Amino acid sequence: MTIRAMLVDDHALVRMGFRMLLADAQVDVVAECDSGEQACADYARAAPDVVLMDLSMPGMGGLEAVRRLLAQDPRARILALSAHEDTAHPRRVLRAGALGFLAKRSAPETLIEAVTAVAAYRSYVDARTAQALAQAQGDTSPADALSEREFAVFLQLARGASVAQIAQHLKLSPATVGTHQYHIKQKLQASNTSELTLVALNWGLLQA
């Protein structure tokens, strides 16, 4: 049976590469989106078996999009993709309800394995990430002190988004974002946004 896939990535070249790999395995790409916002809007119409969701995109980003898709359809099967080397992204997105996580550095054939597993409602984490998660048990990143919502706001602040932009992306009031910003700085002992960016870079949560 052909698997219906939705590709969500803000880079057209990346989507093209995935589409070519999936075509060789008889996976039918039924929709392509360049943002989490578009994925949430197009999901019901596209009715994919699997959503391949990049985590680092402008706007709401992949992690928030995963939460919203699962709120829209609790049975949505989502495979998260990331170029980051940290363990916070896979931990957070799997906790949010994604069925699979695949590092973009993985071998091409693992993409097919991952898509096939997630389409069949089986969890999948690539071997290197699974090993890193196992080794990281007991290690604490400063980001672990943050709640799920604070983590989402923290990533956006670290990428340089303003309070007004974050409020728009995450559908929160500016006052709520400001409160989260205050708590994040307190918890991470940062006095300004530049220090938050440095924390994110040091812990592999952003790409330099």
C-alpha positions as YAML, in Angstrom:
chain: A
units: angstrom
residues:
- id: 1
  name: MET
  ca: [0.00, 0.00, 0.00]
- id: 2
  name: THR
  ca: [1.32, 3.45, -0.93]
- id: 3
  name: ILE
  ca: [2.16, 5.73, 2.00]
- id: 4
  name: ARG
  ca: [0.89, 9.32, 1.70]
- id: 5
  name: ALA
  ca: [3.41, 11.84, 3.05]
- id: 6
  name: MET
  ca: [3.39, 15.57, 3.79]
- id: 7
  name: LEU
  ca: [6.78, 17.35, 3.69]
- id: 8
  name: VAL
  ca: [7.21, 20.38, 5.96]
- id: 9
  name: ASP
  ca: [10.53, 22.22, 5.53]
- id: 10
  name: ASP
  ca: [11.29, 25.84, 4.73]
- id: 11
  name: HIS
  ca: [14.07, 24.85, 2.28]
- id: 12
  name: ALA
  ca: [12.79, 23.90, -1.19]
- id: 13
  name: LEU
  ca: [16.01, 21.99, -1.99]
- id: 14
  name: VAL
  ca: [15.62, 19.85, 1.12]
- id: 15
  name: ARG
  ca: [12.02, 19.05, 0.21]
- id: 16
  name: MET
  ca: [13.12, 18.14, -3.32]
- id: 17
  name: GLY
  ca: [15.78, 15.77, -1.97]
- id: 18
  name: PHE
  ca: [13.30, 14.08, 0.35]
- id: 19
  name: ARG
  ca: [10.73, 13.83, -2.44]
- id: 20
  name: MET
  ca: [13.24, 12.05, -4.70]
- id: 21
  name: LEU
  ca: [14.24, 9.61, -1.94]
- id: 22
  name: LEU
  ca: [10.63, 8.86, -1.08]
- id: 23
  name: ALA
  ca: [9.59, 8.38, -4.72]
- id: 24
  name: ASP
  ca: [12.11, 5.53, -4.99]
- id: 25
  name: ALA
  ca: [10.30, 3.78, -2.14]
- id: 26
  name: GLN
  ca: [6.77, 4.28, -3.52]
- id: 27
  name: VAL
  ca: [5.93, 6.95, -0.97]
- id: 28
  name: ASP
  ca: [3.52, 9.48, -2.47]
- id: 29
  name: VAL
  ca: [4.18, 13.10, -1.43]
- id: 30
  name: VAL
  ca: [0.66, 14.56, -1.30]
- id: 31
  name: ALA
  ca: [1.58, 17.99, 0.09]
- id: 32
  name: GLU
  ca: [4.59, 20.24, 0.63]
- id: 33
  name: CYS
  ca: [4.66, 23.10, 3.13]
- id: 34
  name: ASP
  ca: [7.34, 25.67, 3.92]
- id: 35
  name: SER
  ca: [6.10, 26.50, 7.44]
- id: 36
  name: GLY
  ca: [4.34, 25.05, 10.45]
- id: 37
  name: GLU
  ca: [1.48, 27.46, 9.86]
- id: 38
  name: GLN
  ca: [0.93, 26.11, 6.34]
- id: 39
  name: ALA
  ca: [1.15, 22.52, 7.56]
- id: 40
  name: CYS
  ca: [-1.61, 23.14, 10.14]
- id: 41
  name: ALA
  ca: [-3.78, 24.79, 7.48]
- id: 42
  name: ASP
  ca: [-3.25, 22.08, 4.82]
- id: 43
  name: TYR
  ca: [-3.21, 18.94, 6.98]
- id: 44
  name: ALA
  ca: [-6.92, 18.07, 6.91]
- id: 45
  name: ARG
  ca: [-7.19, 18.54, 3.14]
- id: 46
  name: ALA
  ca: [-4.00, 16.55, 2.39]
- id: 47
  name: ALA
  ca: [-4.88, 13.70, 4.82]
- id: 48
  name: PRO
  ca: [-1.32, 12.30, 4.93]
- id: 49
  name: ASP
  ca: [-0.33, 9.01, 6.56]
- id: 50
  name: VAL
  ca: [2.92, 10.61, 7.75]
- id: 51
  name: VAL
  ca: [4.02, 14.21, 8.30]
- id: 52
  name: LEU
  ca: [7.76, 14.81, 7.94]
- id: 53
  name: MET
  ca: [8.28, 17.90, 10.10]
- id: 54
  name: ASP
  ca: [11.47, 19.96, 10.17]
- id: 55
  name: LEU
  ca: [11.90, 21.47, 13.63]
- id: 56
  name: SER
  ca: [13.83, 24.63, 12.71]
- id: 57
  name: MET
  ca: [11.64, 26.89, 10.62]
- id: 58
  name: PRO
  ca: [10.71, 30.57, 10.82]
- id: 59
  name: GLY
  ca: [7.35, 31.41, 12.37]
- id: 60
  name: MET
  ca: [5.89, 29.05, 14.94]
- id: 61
  name: GLY
  ca: [8.55, 26.41, 14.18]
- id: 62
  name: GLY
  ca: [8.22, 22.64, 14.01]
- id: 63
  name: LEU
  ca: [7.76, 21.86, 17.70]
- id: 64
  name: GLU
  ca: [4.73, 24.14, 18.01]
- id: 65
  name: ALA
  ca: [3.36, 22.78, 14.71]
- id: 66
  name: VAL
  ca: [3.62, 19.22, 16.08]
- id: 67
  name: ARG
  ca: [1.55, 20.22, 19.13]
- id: 68
  name: ARG
  ca: [-1.09, 21.93, 17.00]
- id: 69
  name: LEU
  ca: [-1.38, 19.08, 14.50]
- id: 70
  name: LEU
  ca: [-1.89, 16.60, 17.34]
- id: 71
  name: ALA
  ca: [-4.51, 18.89, 18.90]
- id: 72
  name: GLN
  ca: [-6.22, 18.91, 15.50]
- id: 73
  name: ASP
  ca: [-5.84, 15.14, 15.02]
- id: 74
  name: PRO
  ca: [-4.63, 13.07, 18.01]
- id: 75
  name: ARG
  ca: [-3.85, 10.20, 15.63]
- id: 76
  name: ALA
  ca: [-1.54, 12.26, 13.41]
- id: 77
  name: ARG
  ca: [1.66, 10.36, 12.67]
- id: 78
  name: ILE
  ca: [4.59, 12.76, 12.77]
- id: 79
  name: LEU
  ca: [8.26, 12.14, 12.01]
- id: 80
  name: ALA
  ca: [10.37, 15.04, 13.29]
- id: 81
  name: LEU
  ca: [13.54, 15.96, 11.41]
- id: 82
  name: SER
  ca: [16.37, 18.09, 12.75]
- id: 83
  name: ALA
  ca: [19.87, 19.19, 11.82]
- id: 84
  name: HIS
  ca: [20.63, 19.95, 15.49]
- id: 85
  name: GLU
  ca: [23.05, 17.81, 17.49]
- id: 86
  name: ASP
  ca: [21.42, 18.34, 20.90]
- id: 87
  name: THR
  ca: [19.18, 15.98, 22.87]
- id: 88
  name: ALA
  ca: [16.65, 18.65, 23.95]
- id: 89
  name: HIS
  ca: [14.93, 18.79, 20.54]
- id: 90
  name: PRO
  ca: [14.29, 15.02, 20.24]
- id: 91
  name: ARG
  ca: [13.27, 14.77, 23.91]
- id: 92
  name: ARG
  ca: [10.81, 17.66, 23.63]
- id: 93
  name: VAL
  ca: [9.24, 16.66, 20.32]
- id: 94
  name: LEU
  ca: [8.80, 13.00, 21.31]
- id: 95
  name: ARG
  ca: [7.26, 14.15, 24.59]
- id: 96
  name: ALA
  ca: [4.93, 16.40, 22.56]
- id: 97
  name: GLY
  ca: [3.65, 13.32, 20.74]
- id: 98
  name: ALA
  ca: [5.74, 12.88, 17.58]
- id: 99
  name: LEU
  ca: [6.09, 9.16, 16.80]
- id: 100
  name: GLY
  ca: [9.57, 9.44, 15.34]
- id: 101
  name: PHE
  ca: [12.75, 11.51, 15.26]
- id: 102
  name: LEU
  ca: [15.38, 11.44, 12.53]
- id: 103
  name: ALA
  ca: [18.59, 13.47, 12.47]
- id: 104
  name: LYS
  ca: [19.18, 14.99, 9.04]
- id: 105
  name: ARG
  ca: [22.74, 13.63, 9.07]
- id: 106
  name: SER
  ca: [21.32, 10.07, 8.96]
- id: 107
  name: ALA
  ca: [21.92, 7.81, 5.98]
- id: 108
  name: PRO
  ca: [19.28, 8.19, 3.21]
- id: 109
  name: GLU
  ca: [17.94, 4.65, 3.66]
- id: 110
  name: THR
  ca: [17.00, 5.41, 7.28]
- id: 111
  name: LEU
  ca: [14.48, 7.97, 6.00]
- id: 112
  name: ILE
  ca: [12.51, 5.16, 4.35]
- id: 113
  name: GLU
  ca: [12.77, 3.00, 7.50]
- id: 114
  name: ALA
  ca: [11.53, 5.88, 9.63]
- id: 115
  name: VAL
  ca: [8.62, 6.82, 7.34]
- id: 116
  name: THR
  ca: [7.52, 3.18, 7.06]
- id: 117
  name: ALA
  ca: [7.64, 2.70, 10.85]
- id: 118
  name: VAL
  ca: [5.76, 5.90, 11.67]
- id: 119
  name: ALA
  ca: [3.11, 5.18, 8.99]
- id: 120
  name: ALA
  ca: [2.47, 1.89, 10.81]
- id: 121
  name: TYR
  ca: [2.06, 3.72, 14.15]
- id: 122
  name: ARG
  ca: [5.48, 2.49, 15.36]
- id: 123
  name: SER
  ca: [7.95, 4.78, 17.09]
- id: 124
  name: TYR
  ca: [11.32, 5.39, 15.43]
- id: 125
  name: VAL
  ca: [14.46, 7.19, 16.60]
- id: 126
  name: ASP
  ca: [17.66, 6.98, 14.57]
- id: 127
  name: ALA
  ca: [20.41, 4.96, 16.26]
- id: 128
  name: ARG
  ca: [22.80, 7.85, 16.90]
- id: 129
  name: THR
  ca: [20.12, 10.02, 18.49]
- id: 130
  name: ALA
  ca: [18.84, 7.09, 20.57]
- id: 131
  name: GLN
  ca: [22.39, 6.52, 21.85]
- id: 132
  name: ALA
  ca: [22.83, 10.23, 22.64]
- id: 133
  name: LEU
  ca: [19.51, 10.27, 24.52]
- id: 134
  name: ALA
  ca: [20.54, 7.21, 26.54]
- id: 135
  name: GLN
  ca: [23.93, 8.72, 27.40]
- id: 136
  name: ALA
  ca: [22.35, 12.08, 28.26]
- id: 137
  name: GLN
  ca: [20.13, 10.61, 30.97]
- id: 138
  name: GLY
  ca: [21.23, 12.35, 34.13]
- id: 139
  name: ASP
  ca: [22.93, 15.17, 32.22]
- id: 140
  name: THR
  ca: [21.15, 18.48, 32.59]
- id: 141
  name: SER
  ca: [20.99, 21.21, 30.00]
- id: 142
  name: PRO
  ca: [19.96, 24.66, 31.23]
- id: 143
  name: ALA
  ca: [16.99, 24.29, 28.86]
- id: 144
  name: ASP
  ca: [15.66, 21.38, 30.96]
- id: 145
  name: ALA
  ca: [14.66, 23.87, 33.67]
- id: 146
  name: LEU
  ca: [12.15, 25.46, 31.28]
- id: 147
  name: SER
  ca: [8.52, 24.43, 30.84]
- id: 148
  name: GLU
  ca: [7.35, 23.38, 27.37]
- id: 149
  name: ARG
  ca: [5.94, 26.85, 26.64]
- id: 150
  name: GLU
  ca: [9.03, 28.59, 28.05]
- id: 151
  name: PHE
  ca: [11.25, 26.40, 25.86]
- id: 152
  name: ALA
  ca: [9.28, 27.44, 22.75]
- id: 153
  name: VAL
  ca: [9.60, 31.13, 23.68]
- id: 154
  name: PHE
  ca: [13.30, 30.69, 24.58]
- id: 155
  name: LEU
  ca: [14.14, 29.24, 21.14]
- id: 156
  name: GLN
  ca: [12.39, 32.11, 19.39]
- id: 157
  name: LEU
  ca: [14.11, 34.73, 21.60]
- id: 158
  name: ALA
  ca: [17.48, 33.06, 20.96]
- id: 159
  name: ARG
  ca: [16.85, 33.29, 17.20]
- id: 160
  name: GLY
  ca: [16.27, 37.03, 17.54]
- id: 161
  name: ALA
  ca: [12.47, 37.22, 17.35]
- id: 162
  name: SER
  ca: [10.81, 40.16, 19.13]
- id: 163
  name: VAL
  ca: [8.15, 39.78, 21.83]
- id: 164
  name: ALA
  ca: [5.51, 40.96, 19.33]
- id: 165
  name: GLN
  ca: [6.65, 38.40, 16.72]
- id: 166
  name: ILE
  ca: [6.67, 35.57, 19.26]
- id: 167
  name: ALA
  ca: [3.19, 36.55, 20.44]
- id: 168
  name: GLN
  ca: [1.98, 36.33, 16.84]
- id: 169
  name: HIS
  ca: [3.76, 33.03, 16.09]
- id: 170
  name: LEU
  ca: [2.61, 31.25, 19.26]
- id: 171
  name: LYS
  ca: [-0.82, 32.93, 19.49]
- id: 172
  name: LEU
  ca: [-0.09, 34.42, 22.91]
- id: 173
  name: SER
  ca: [-0.55, 37.94, 24.24]
- id: 174
  name: PRO
  ca: [2.61, 40.12, 24.33]
- id: 175
  name: ALA
  ca: [2.16, 40.38, 28.12]
- id: 176
  name: THR
  ca: [2.25, 36.56, 28.44]
- id: 177
  name: VAL
  ca: [5.38, 36.37, 26.27]
- id: 178
  name: GLY
  ca: [6.96, 39.10, 28.42]
- id: 179
  name: THR
  ca: [6.22, 37.06, 31.55]
- id: 180
  name: HIS
  ca: [7.76, 33.94, 29.97]
- id: 181
  name: GLN
  ca: [10.78, 36.01, 28.91]
- id: 182
  name: TYR
  ca: [11.28, 37.19, 32.51]
- id: 183
  name: HIS
  ca: [11.08, 33.65, 33.91]
- id: 184
  name: ILE
  ca: [13.41, 32.28, 31.21]
- id: 185
  name: LYS
  ca: [16.07, 34.90, 32.02]
- id: 186
  name: GLN
  ca: [15.72, 34.15, 35.73]
- id: 187
  name: LYS
  ca: [16.02, 30.39, 35.26]
- id: 188
  name: LEU
  ca: [18.95, 30.61, 32.83]
- id: 189
  name: GLN
  ca: [20.62, 33.48, 34.72]
- id: 190
  name: ALA
  ca: [20.76, 35.59, 31.57]
- id: 191
  name: SER
  ca: [20.54, 39.38, 31.66]
- id: 192
  name: ASN
  ca: [19.71, 39.94, 27.98]
- id: 193
  name: THR
  ca: [18.72, 38.21, 24.72]
- id: 194
  name: SER
  ca: [22.33, 37.92, 23.54]
- id: 195
  name: GLU
  ca: [23.11, 35.75, 26.56]
- id: 196
  name: LEU
  ca: [20.09, 33.57, 25.78]
- id: 197
  name: THR
  ca: [21.42, 33.11, 22.24]
- id: 198
  name: LEU
  ca: [24.81, 32.12, 23.67]
- id: 199
  name: VAL
  ca: [23.20, 29.53, 25.97]
- id: 200
  name: ALA
  ca: [21.27, 28.10, 22.99]
- id: 201
  name: LEU
  ca: [24.43, 27.92, 20.85]
- id: 202
  name: ASN
  ca: [26.54, 26.37, 23.62]
- id: 203
  name: TRP
  ca: [24.00, 23.61, 24.13]
- id: 204
  name: GLY
  ca: [23.56, 22.88, 20.42]
- id: 205
  name: LEU
  ca: [20.00, 24.23, 20.33]
- id: 206
  name: LEU
  ca: [20.85, 26.64, 17.50]
- id: 207
  name: GLN
  ca: [23.13, 26.28, 14.51]
- id: 208
  name: ALA
  ca: [25.90, 28.87, 14.46]
...
